[in-house]
């Protein structure tokens, strides 16, 4: 998406992804100043989303391993 749309992510940031949104919110972009509080909030949400995905993955792997052990 970044390659196709660039750093501004389309009209009104409609195709933005969390990584570039985090960078733009924390450090600022072009003449805009960054907001560290907003960047920290986005980073926290990214962490929780990734943590949830990893927990679901590990749960599914454990149930599959437990089924094939005995």
C-alpha positions, 0 to 999 in steps of 0.5 A: 500500500505504501508503494502504491499510495505513498506516505499520505495514504490516499484521500483522507488517509483511507488506505493507511496502514498502522506502521506508517500511521504510527510513524506519521503520528509520532514524528510528524509528517512534512510541516506537521508536528508529531504527537508522542501521546498519539504515537504511544496509543497507536503502538499500544494498540498494535502490540495488543493486536499482535499479542492477541493473534499470537495467543490464538496461534499458540492456543491452536498449535497446542491443541493440535499437538495435544491431540497427536501426542496420545 
